[in-house]
Amino acid sequence: VQLQASGGGLAHTGGSLRLSCSASGVVLDYYGIGWFRQAPGKEREGVGSIYTSDDSTYVADSVKGRFTISRDNAKRTVYLQMNNLKLEDTAVYYCAAAHESLISATMSQAQTMKTIADFGSWGQGTQVTVSS
């Protein structure tokens, strides 16, 4: 699966952006799609994920209540809606996809994100810059 993240840009604090993760080469059934971000000088952070088999989602505590994940199956696209942006949301955002066969139902969310990161296909990142 080939992924492409887009939709990044410049936003002010309190503003919103919607990132898209578009897939080609495969229908996104039975995949775990993860959103990750990496700020300069910081470790990569898992932002959230969606299981395309049942559209269940997870978002990290750091963005809970502000970010949501959804998908449009017909468009083969997963979205990361980011509201009430903060300065600390500034980062390069990436999406990655791993087949759900690699993800155990007994895995924690952290383990799931790590599995997607380690075994998934990655898209090119998109820069999000939040300014005051």
C-alpha positions in Angstrom: 0.0 0.0 0.0 1.2 3.5 -0.9 0.2 6.4 1.3 0.4 10.1 0.9 -0.3 12.5 3.7 -1.4 16.0 2.8 -3.3 19.0 4.2 -0.6 20.5 6.4 0.2 24.1 6.6 0.2 27.1 8.9 -2.5 27.7 11.5 -2.9 29.9 14.5 -3.4 28.6 18.0 -7.0 27.7 18.4 -7.4 27.0 14.7 -8.1 23.9 12.8 -6.5 21.8 10.0 -7.6 18.6 8.4 -4.9 16.2 7.2 -5.6 13.5 4.7 -3.9 10.2 4.2 -4.7 8.8 0.8 -4.0 5.3 -0.2 -3.3 3.8 -3.6 -2.7 0.2 -4.7 -5.1 -1.4 -2.3 -8.6 -1.0 -0.8 -8.2 0.0 2.9 -10.2 -2.9 4.3 -8.8 -4.6 7.4 -6.0 -2.1 8.0 -4.9 -0.3 11.0 -4.0 3.3 10.0 -1.9 5.3 12.4 -1.2 9.0 12.5 2.2 9.9 13.9 4.0 13.2 14.4 7.6 14.2 15.0 8.7 17.6 16.1 12.3 18.9 15.8 14.5 17.4 18.4 11.7 15.1 19.8 10.9 11.5 19.4 8.1 10.4 17.1 4.7 10.3 18.8 1.7 8.2 18.0 -1.3 10.5 17.6 -4.0 8.0 16.9 -5.3 5.2 14.8 -8.3 3.8 13.1 -9.2 0.2 12.3 -10.8 0.2 8.9 -12.7 -3.1 9.5 -15.0 -1.4 12.1 -14.0 2.2 12.1 -13.0 2.1 15.7 -10.6 4.9 16.6 -8.1 5.8 19.2 -6.4 9.1 19.9 -3.6 9.8 22.3 -4.3 11.6 25.6 -2.2 14.6 24.3 -4.8 15.3 21.6 -7.9 13.8 23.0 -10.9 16.1 22.7 -9.2 18.1 20.0 -8.3 15.6 17.3 -10.5 13.0 15.6 -9.8 10.3 13.0 -12.3 9.2 10.3 -12.2 7.8 6.9 -13.9 7.8 3.5 -13.7 4.4 2.1 -14.8 5.4 -1.3 -12.0 7.9 -1.5 -9.5 5.5 0.1 -8.7 8.3 2.5 -8.2 8.6 6.2 -8.6 12.0 7.9 -7.1 13.6 10.9 -9.2 16.5 12.0 -7.2 18.8 14.3 -9.1 21.4 16.2 -8.1 23.9 18.9 -4.5 23.6 17.7 -1.7 24.4 20.2 1.9 25.5 19.6 3.0 22.0 20.7 1.1 20.4 17.8 3.8 21.8 15.5 5.4 18.8 13.8 5.7 16.8 10.7 2.7 14.4 10.5 2.8 11.0 9.0 0.4 8.2 8.3 1.2 4.6 8.2 -0.8 1.5 7.5 -0.5 -2.1 8.7 -2.8 -5.0 7.9 -4.9 -5.9 10.8 -3.6 -9.5 10.7 -0.4 -8.0 12.3 -2.4 -6.5 15.2 -3.6 -8.6 18.0 -6.9 -7.8 19.7 -5.1 -8.2 23.1 -2.6 -5.5 22.2 -2.6 -2.2 24.1 -3.1 1.0 22.1 0.6 1.7 22.6 1.5 -1.7 21.3 -0.8 -1.3 18.3 0.7 2.0 17.4 4.2 0.5 17.7 3.2 -2.4 15.5 1.8 0.0 12.8 5.0 2.0 13.0 7.3 -1.0 12.9 5.6 -3.1 10.2 3.4 -0.6 8.3 3.9 1.2 5.1 4.6 4.9 5.6 3.6 7.9 3.6 5.5 11.1 3.1 4.9 13.5 5.9 3.2 16.8 5.9 4.3 19.8 7.9 1.9 21.4 10.4 3.1 24.7 12.0 1.0 26.4 14.7 1.8 30.0 15.6 0.4 32.3 18.2 
